[in-house]
């Protein structure tokens, strides 16, 4: 009598899944914006803690509907709460190349002064705000993660979502010694070995690109600012010249303009650098997925090794061979004891075989889902990095044209001098 009930529940669940898939992703129905940041403090006067909160606003699009979604919501979130959400998503969906958060402290900056631990710098806070918005949009655009109930609670409810995290309990974490997993596996999956190496190479290349960019920009910034000295000298020089005075004065203004135009260029380049940094951290997420697959593979091989050892022990008992301890002390098992040991071993072998079946099924499911999501990541990466590098090239062309215009005016000023 229970079977029809199970079939009905399965049919209802399948219907709900189909309805969810027909809705698309959360970002198709919900506008998500991190509009502003605010510095706050708590504690006594002597022991104050300063922190930054970010205003997350959502709006249900006209004509759209999403299960349990509110039409409008507005709430403040700390960076640490975004970290909690990301950790939860990584644990709940270990096969997903999880979207990454913006940097906690400024790294790979062209100016060494901005690499400090000051996380309240207005420019840095605004860039982090934009990065947090990108993170939420990435998550809401993911075909699997976007349907998570905790994600929607994080976006629209002040209370309750943190308690929901506790319901899922603790999940396994990758330990330092797990970095040596490939050498400990007997039959590693070559596909994940390739992806793991690719993630490492991607991280290395983007890191090198950002380092080179920071060095080049530092020199470029100093070069532009040195031209302000030309502006000062030409202005002073124009004061003692009668015929050349006007031309030198205008040339000095253009030199000042050349010195100051680098500031806007650097601001735009920081946005491009943040897009590269996103994939710097996504490369780590890709490696994390590969390590999780290797951990599951190692657990499966360990379970199979246990079964093999139990079967060897069973054969030894069946053949009447005594253990080393029995031979040393001259003890011989009776037929009844041997049968009891065989029965106990049969029970353990059955249990271990079931463990192998479960581990194999879990590994197969993880592998299928992970390979599918890695392909999604690769497609997204190709498109995003192409647009980022093209934006960087366009920015350099724009800056070069601006510089050319300044020097052209400079030449015309000097040419017009009688």
C-alpha positions in Angstrom: 0.0 0.0 0.0 3.0 2.3 0.5 4.2 2.0 -3.1 1.4 4.2 -4.7 2.1 6.9 -2.2 5.9 6.9 -3.0 5.0 7.0 -6.7 2.7 10.0 -6.2 5.3 11.8 -4.2 7.9 11.2 -6.9 5.6 12.4 -9.6 4.8 15.6 -7.6 8.5 16.2 -7.1 9.3 15.7 -10.8 6.5 18.0 -11.7 7.8 20.7 -9.4 11.3 20.3 -10.8 9.9 20.7 -14.3 8.0 23.9 -13.3 11.2 25.3 -11.8 13.2 24.6 -14.9 10.5 26.2 -17.1 11.0 29.4 -15.0 14.6 29.8 -16.1 17.0 31.3 -13.6 16.3 33.8 -10.7 18.0 36.7 -12.5 15.3 36.4 -15.3 12.7 37.4 -12.7 14.4 39.4 -10.1 16.5 42.6 -10.4 19.4 42.5 -7.9 21.4 45.6 -7.1 23.9 46.5 -4.4 23.2 50.2 -4.4 25.4 51.7 -1.7 27.8 51.1 1.2 27.8 52.6 4.7 30.4 52.6 7.4 29.1 51.7 10.8 30.5 51.2 14.3 29.5 49.2 17.4 30.9 48.8 20.9 31.9 51.3 23.6 33.9 54.4 23.0 37.1 52.8 24.1 36.6 49.6 22.1 34.9 50.4 18.8 34.6 48.1 15.9 34.2 49.7 12.5 32.7 47.8 9.6 31.1 48.4 6.3 27.6 47.3 5.3 26.1 47.1 1.8 22.5 47.8 0.8 21.1 44.9 -1.2 17.9 45.7 -3.1 15.7 43.4 -5.1 12.7 44.0 -7.3 10.5 41.4 -8.9 10.2 42.2 -12.7 6.9 43.1 -14.1 4.9 40.0 -15.2 7.4 37.7 -13.5 6.8 35.4 -10.5 9.2 33.3 -8.5 8.2 30.9 -5.7 8.2 32.7 -2.3 9.7 35.8 -3.7 8.7 39.3 -2.5 8.0 42.1 -5.0 10.4 44.5 -3.3 13.1 44.1 -0.6 15.9 46.2 0.8 18.3 45.1 3.5 21.9 45.6 4.7 24.5 42.9 4.6 28.1 42.7 5.9 30.9 41.3 3.9 31.3 38.4 6.4 27.6 37.5 5.7 28.4 37.2 2.0 31.3 34.9 3.0 28.8 32.7 5.0 26.6 32.5 1.9 29.5 31.5 -0.4 30.7 28.9 2.1 27.2 27.4 2.3 26.9 27.3 -1.5 30.3 25.6 -1.8 29.3 22.9 0.7 25.8 22.3 -0.7 26.9 22.2 -4.3 30.5 20.8 -4.2 30.3 20.0 -8.0 29.8 23.7 -8.9 32.5 26.1 -9.8 31.1 28.6 -7.3 31.1 32.3 -8.2 33.7 34.2 -6.1 33.6 37.3 -3.9 35.6 40.4 -4.5 38.9 40.7 -2.7 38.9 41.4 1.0 42.0 43.6 0.8 43.4 45.4 -2.2 45.9 43.2 -4.1 47.8 43.7 -7.4 47.3 47.4 -7.2 49.6 49.7 -9.3 50.1 52.0 -6.3 51.9 50.3 -3.3 50.1 52.7 -0.9 46.7 51.2 -1.9 47.9 47.7 -1.1 47.6 48.5 2.6 45.1 47.0 5.0 42.8 50.0 4.9 39.5 48.5 3.8 37.6 51.7 4.3 39.1 53.6 1.4 36.1 55.0 -0.5 37.3 53.8 -3.9 38.1 50.4 -2.6 34.7 50.1 -0.9 32.9 51.2 -4.1 34.8 48.6 -6.1 33.9 45.9 -3.6 30.3 47.0 -3.7 30.3 46.4 -7.5 32.0 43.1 -6.9 29.4 41.9 -4.4 26.7 42.9 -6.9 28.5 40.8 -9.6 28.7 37.9 -7.2 24.9 38.0 -6.5 24.1 38.3 -10.2 26.4 35.3 -11.0 24.8 33.2 -8.3 21.3 34.2 -9.4 22.2 33.3 -13.0 23.4 29.8 -12.2 20.9 27.2 -13.4 21.3 25.1 -10.2 22.3 27.5 -7.4 19.6 30.1 -8.3 16.9 27.8 -6.9 18.4 27.5 -3.5 15.9 28.6 -0.8 18.7 30.1 1.4 19.9 32.3 -1.4 16.4 33.8 -1.7 16.2 34.3 2.0 19.6 36.0 2.0 18.4 38.4 -0.6 15.0 39.2 0.9 14.9 38.3 4.6 16.7 40.0 7.5 16.2 37.1 9.9 16.1 33.3 9.6 18.5 32.6 6.8 21.5 32.1 9.2 19.5 29.7 11.3 18.7 27.8 8.1 22.4 27.2 7.5 22.7 25.3 10.8 20.0 22.8 9.6 22.5 21.4 7.1 25.2 20.6 9.6 28.9 20.5 8.9 30.4 19.5 5.6 33.8 18.1 4.8 36.5 20.5 4.0 39.6 20.1 1.9 42.6 19.7 4.2 46.3 20.6 3.4 47.3 17.0 2.9 44.6 16.6 0.2 46.8 18.6 -2.1 48.8 15.4 -2.6 45.8 13.4 -3.7 46.8 12.8 -7.3 49.9 10.8 -6.2 47.8 8.7 -3.8 45.2 7.6 -6.3 45.5 4.3 -8.1 43.1 5.2 -11.0 42.8 9.0 -11.1 40.3 10.5 -13.5 42.4 12.0 -16.3 39.7 14.6 -17.1 39.9 16.2 -13.7 43.7 16.0 -13.6 43.6 18.1 -16.8 41.1 20.6 -15.4 43.1 20.9 -12.2 46.3 21.7 -14.1 44.4 24.1 -16.3 43.0 25.9 -13.2 46.6 26.2 -11.8 47.9 27.6 -15.1 45.0 30.0 -15.5 45.6 31.4 -12.0 49.4 31.7 -12.7 48.8 33.5 -16.1 46.2 36.0 -14.7 48.4 36.6 -11.7 51.4 37.4 -13.9 49.2 39.7 -16.1 48.1 41.7 -13.0 51.6 42.0 -11.7 52.9 43.3 -15.0 50.0 45.7 -15.3 50.7 47.1 -11.8 54.3 47.7 -12.7 53.6 49.3 -16.0 50.9 51.6 -14.6 53.1 52.7 -11.7 55.8 53.9 -14.3 53.1 55.4 -16.5 51.6 57.3 -13.6 55.0 58.8 -12.6 55.7 59.7 -16.2 52.4 61.6 -16.6 52.8 63.4 -13.3 56.3 64.5 -14.2 54.8 66.4 -17.1 53.1 68.7 -14.6 56.6 70.1 -14.1 56.7 71.1 -17.7 53.4 72.9 -17.2 54.9 74.9 -14.2 58.1 75.7 -16.0 56.3 76.9 -19.2 53.9 79.1 -17.2 56.8 80.7 -15.4 58.7 81.0 -18.6 55.8 82.8 -20.3 55.9 85.5 -17.7 59.3 86.8 -19.0 58.5 86.4 -22.7 56.6 88.9 -24.8 56.1 87.3 -28.2 56.4 83.7 -27.0 54.4 84.3 -23.8 50.9 83.3 -25.0 52.1 80.2 -26.8 54.1 79.0 -23.8 51.2 79.7 -21.4 48.8 77.6 -23.5 51.5 74.8 -23.8 51.8 74.8 -20.0 48.0 74.3 -19.7 48.1 71.4 -22.1 51.0 69.8 -20.1 48.9 70.1 -16.9 46.0 68.5 -18.8 48.3 65.6 -19.9 49.5 65.1 -16.3 45.9 64.9 -14.9 44.3 62.8 -17.7 46.0 59.7 -16.3 43.8 59.7 -13.2 40.6 58.9 -15.1 42.4 56.3 -17.1 43.6 54.5 -14.0 40.1 54.5 -12.6 38.8 52.7 -15.7 41.7 50.3 -15.6 40.9 49.3 -12.1 37.5 48.1 -13.2 39.1 46.0 -15.9 41.6 44.6 -13.3 38.7 43.6 -11.0 37.2 41.6 -13.9 40.5 39.7 -14.3 40.7 39.2 -10.5 37.3 37.5 -10.6 38.7 34.8 -12.8 41.9 34.7 -10.7 39.7 33.4 -7.8 37.4 31.3 -10.1 40.5 29.4 -11.1 40.8 28.4 -7.5 37.2 27.4 -7.4 37.8 25.1 -10.4 40.7 23.5 -8.7 38.6 23.0 -5.6 36.0 21.1 -7.6 38.7 18.8 -9.0 40.2 18.2 -5.5 36.7 17.2 -4.2 36.4 14.7 -7.0 39.8 13.3 -6.1 38.8 13.0 -2.4 35.7 11.0 -3.5 37.8 8.8 -5.7 40.2 8.2 -2.9 37.4 7.2 -0.5 36.0 4.8 -3.1 39.5 3.2 -3.5 39.8 2.9 0.2 36.4 1.2 0.5 37.4 -1.2 -2.3 40.7 -2.0 -0.5 38.8 -2.9 2.6 36.6 -5.3 0.7 39.6 -6.9 -0.9 41.3 -7.4 2.5 38.2 -8.9 4.0 37.9 -11.3 1.1 41.5 -12.4 1.5 40.9 -13.0 5.2 37.8 -15.0 4.3 39.8 -17.2 1.9 42.4 -17.8 4.5 39.8 -18.9 7.1 38.1 -21.1 4.5 41.4 -22.8 3.7 42.1 -23.4 7.3 45.1 -21.2 7.5 45.8 -19.7 10.8 46.8 -16.2 11.5 50.3 -15.2 12.5 49.3 -14.8 16.2 47.7 -18.2 16.2 50.8 -19.9 14.8 53.1 -18.1 17.3 51.0 -19.2 20.3 50.1 -22.6 18.9 46.3 -21.9 19.1 44.1 -23.6 16.5 40.5 -22.5 15.9 37.8 -25.1 16.2 35.3 -25.6 13.4 32.6 -23.7 15.3 34.9 -20.7 15.9 35.9 -20.8 12.2 32.2 -20.8 11.1 31.4 -17.9 13.5 34.3 -15.9 12.0 33.2 -16.6 8.5 29.7 -15.5 9.3 31.0 -12.3 10.9 33.2 -11.7 7.9 30.3 -12.3 5.5 28.3 -9.6 7.3 31.2 -7.1 7.2 31.9 -7.8 3.5 28.2 -7.2 2.7 28.4 -3.9 4.6 31.6 -2.9 2.9 30.2 -3.8 -0.5 27.2 -1.6 0.1 29.6 1.2 1.1 31.4 0.7 -2.2 28.2 0.8 -4.2 27.1 4.0 -2.5 30.6 5.6 -2.9 30.6 4.6 -6.6 27.1 6.0 -7.2 28.0 9.3 -5.4 31.2 9.6 -7.4 29.4 9.0 -10.7 26.8 11.6 -9.9 29.4 14.1 -8.8 31.5 13.5 -11.9 28.5 14.0 -14.2 27.4 17.2 -12.5 30.9 18.6 -12.2 31.8 18.0 -15.8 28.6 19.7 -16.9 29.2 22.7 -14.7 32.9 22.9 -15.7 31.7 23.1 -19.3 29.3 25.9 -18.3 32.2 27.7 -16.6 34.5 27.3 -19.7 31.8 28.8 -22.0 31.3 31.7 -19.6 35.0 32.2 -19.1 35.7 32.4 -22.9 33.0 35.0 -23.4 33.9 37.1 -20.3 37.7 37.1 -20.8 37.3 38.0 -24.4 35.2 41.0 -23.5 37.5 42.0 -20.7 40.7 41.9 -22.8 38.9 43.7 -25.6 37.7 46.4 -23.1 41.3 46.7 -22.0 42.6 47.2 -25.5 39.8 49.7 -26.2 40.8 51.6 -23.1 44.4 51.8 -24.2 43.3 53.1 -27.6 41.1 55.7 -26.0 44.0 56.9 -23.7 46.5 57.0 -26.6 44.1 59.1 -28.6 43.6 61.5 -25.7 47.4 61.8 -25.3 47.8 62.3 -29.0 45.3 65.1 -28.9 47.1 66.8 -26.1 50.5 66.6 -27.9 48.9 67.8 -31.1 47.6 70.9 -29.4 51.0 71.3 -27.8 52.7 71.2 -31.1 50.2 73.7 -32.6 50.8 76.1 -29.7 54.5 76.1 -30.2 54.1 76.3 -34.0 51.9 79.4 -33.7 54.7 81.3 -31.7 56.0 84.1 -34.0 
